Amino acid sequence: MRILCIDQAARLSGFALFEDNKLIEWGTVEPRPRSLTGGPRLKYIYEEFEKVIDRTKPHQIVIEDPVGGEEDNRGPKANWKTMFVLANVFGVLELLAANKNIPIDSVSPSSWQYTCGIHKRDRTSRKAGAEEFVEKQYGVAGTAQDIYDAICIGYHYLNKKHQETEISAF
């Protein structure tokens, strides 16, 4: 079974492909030109992920739940803007999965971070934790942060998500 795991974003989305519980491929989708916004950016993301899906032929897609970023010196409005953008990208990926008749599931960032042993409070430490986990678990180093996150999402899904589904079915 092939599972495509995606850490979606508007600027750079990471993906990881697992086959029979083994990591076999990873990469990124980045809108070009970077100046694309709104609908044209979402269309580009759709088209590029469609190419990834057509090439890799996954049986399942797993996406990180869209959540806003932490408040920072830009204030709470930046958090809502992030959430809005992520929700739009999430919707585009759901539509793509539906058009390809591929089941789609999502996992929360806190779930996959917990499964991967990432218990840090600040974003920088969590990102470093994902990188350390992936390097130790899969030997992948020196790549984009979004790829590390996508690999962690896949690890969580393959090792914990089905247990959560069985438990929540009661």
C-alpha positions as CSV (number, residue, x, y, z in Angstrom):
1,M,0.0,0.0,0.0
2,R,1.3,3.4,-1.0
3,I,0.6,6.4,1.3
4,L,1.3,10.0,0.3
5,C,1.8,12.2,3.3
6,I,1.7,16.0,2.9
7,D,2.7,18.9,5.1
8,Q,0.8,21.5,3.2
9,A,1.6,25.2,3.0
10,A,1.1,28.1,0.6
11,R,4.8,28.7,0.1
12,L,6.5,25.3,0.3
13,S,4.7,22.0,0.9
14,G,6.6,18.9,1.8
15,F,5.6,15.3,0.8
16,A,6.7,11.8,1.7
17,L,5.7,8.6,0.0
18,F,5.6,5.4,2.0
19,E,5.2,1.9,0.4
20,D,4.5,-1.0,2.7
21,N,5.5,1.1,5.7
22,K,8.8,2.0,4.1
23,L,9.8,5.6,3.1
24,I,10.6,5.5,-0.6
25,E,10.4,9.1,-1.8
26,W,10.2,12.7,-0.6
27,G,10.1,16.2,-2.1
28,T,8.5,19.6,-2.2
29,V,6.0,21.6,-4.1
30,E,6.7,25.3,-4.3
31,P,4.6,27.7,-6.4
32,R,6.4,29.4,-9.2
33,P,6.8,32.2,-9.5
34,R,6.7,33.0,-5.8
35,S,4.7,36.1,-6.6
36,L,1.6,34.0,-7.3
37,T,-1.3,34.7,-4.9
38,G,-4.9,33.6,-4.3
39,G,-6.5,31.5,-6.9
40,P,-3.5,31.2,-9.3
41,R,-1.4,30.0,-6.4
42,L,-4.0,27.4,-5.4
43,K,-4.3,26.3,-9.0
44,Y,-0.6,25.8,-9.2
45,I,-0.5,23.8,-6.0
46,Y,-3.4,21.6,-7.3
47,E,-1.6,21.0,-10.6
48,E,1.8,20.2,-9.1
49,F,0.3,17.8,-6.5
50,E,-1.7,16.2,-9.3
51,K,1.6,15.5,-11.1
52,V,3.0,13.9,-7.9
53,I,-0.1,11.8,-7.4
54,D,-0.2,10.7,-11.1
55,R,3.5,9.7,-10.8
56,T,3.4,8.0,-7.4
57,K,-0.1,6.5,-7.5
58,P,-0.9,6.5,-3.8
59,H,-3.7,4.4,-2.3
60,Q,-4.1,6.9,0.6
61,I,-3.3,10.5,1.2
62,V,-2.6,11.9,4.7
63,I,-2.5,15.6,5.3
64,E,-1.6,17.6,8.4
65,D,-4.7,19.3,9.9
66,P,-4.6,23.0,9.1
67,V,-3.8,25.0,12.2
68,G,-2.7,28.6,12.5
69,G,0.8,29.4,13.6
70,E,1.8,30.7,17.0
71,E,1.3,34.4,17.7
72,D,4.5,36.3,17.2
73,N,5.5,39.9,17.0
74,R,3.0,40.3,14.1
75,G,0.1,39.7,16.5
76,P,-3.0,37.5,16.4
77,K,-4.1,38.6,12.9
78,A,-1.1,36.8,11.5
79,N,-2.3,33.6,13.2
80,W,-5.7,33.8,11.5
81,K,-4.2,34.6,8.1
82,T,-2.0,31.5,8.4
83,M,-5.1,29.4,9.3
84,F,-7.0,30.8,6.4
85,V,-4.2,30.1,3.9
86,L,-3.7,26.5,5.3
87,A,-7.4,25.8,5.1
88,N,-7.5,26.9,1.5
89,V,-4.6,24.6,0.6
90,F,-6.2,21.8,2.6
91,G,-9.4,22.2,0.6
92,V,-7.5,22.2,-2.7
93,L,-5.8,18.9,-1.7
94,E,-9.2,17.4,-0.6
95,L,-10.7,18.3,-3.9
96,L,-7.7,16.7,-5.8
97,A,-8.0,13.5,-3.7
98,A,-11.8,13.4,-4.4
99,N,-11.2,13.9,-8.1
100,K,-8.7,11.0,-8.1
101,N,-10.9,8.8,-5.9
102,I,-8.2,8.5,-3.3
103,P,-9.2,8.3,0.4
104,I,-7.8,11.2,2.4
105,D,-7.2,11.5,6.1
106,S,-5.7,14.1,8.4
107,V,-3.6,14.2,11.6
108,S,-3.1,17.0,14.0
109,P,0.4,18.4,14.5
110,S,0.3,17.7,18.2
111,S,-0.5,14.0,17.4
112,W,2.4,13.3,15.1
113,Q,4.8,15.3,17.2
114,Y,3.8,13.3,20.3
115,T,4.2,10.0,18.4
116,C,7.7,11.1,17.2
117,G,8.7,12.1,20.8
118,I,8.7,15.9,20.0
119,H,7.6,17.5,23.3
120,K,9.0,21.0,22.9
121,R,6.9,24.1,23.4
122,D,8.5,26.6,21.0
123,R,8.3,26.2,17.2
124,T,12.1,26.3,16.6
125,S,12.7,23.4,19.0
126,R,9.8,21.4,17.5
127,K,11.2,21.9,14.1
128,A,14.7,20.8,15.3
129,G,13.0,17.8,16.9
130,A,11.4,16.7,13.7
131,E,14.7,16.9,11.9
132,E,16.5,14.9,14.6
133,F,13.7,12.2,14.6
134,V,13.8,11.8,10.8
135,E,17.6,11.6,10.6
136,K,17.6,9.0,13.4
137,Q,14.6,7.0,12.1
138,Y,15.2,7.2,8.3
139,G,18.7,8.5,7.8
140,V,17.4,11.6,5.9
141,A,19.3,14.8,6.6
142,G,19.9,18.2,5.0
143,T,16.5,18.6,3.5
144,A,13.6,21.1,3.8
145,Q,11.7,21.3,7.1
146,D,8.4,20.6,5.4
147,I,9.8,17.3,4.2
148,Y,10.8,16.4,7.8
149,D,7.3,17.2,8.9
150,A,5.7,15.1,6.1
151,I,7.9,12.1,7.0
152,C,6.9,12.5,10.7
153,I,3.2,12.6,9.6
154,G,3.7,9.4,7.7
155,Y,5.5,7.7,10.7
156,H,2.6,8.7,12.9
157,Y,-0.1,7.5,10.5
158,L,1.6,4.2,10.0
159,N,2.3,3.6,13.6
160,K,-0.5,5.2,15.6
161,K,-3.3,6.6,13.5
162,H,-5.0,3.2,12.9
163,Q,-5.0,2.6,16.6
164,E,-6.6,5.9,17.2
165,T,-9.3,5.2,14.6
166,E,-10.1,1.8,16.3
167,I,-10.4,3.4,19.7
168,S,-12.5,6.3,18.5
169,A,-14.9,3.9,16.7
170,F,-16.5,3.0,20.1
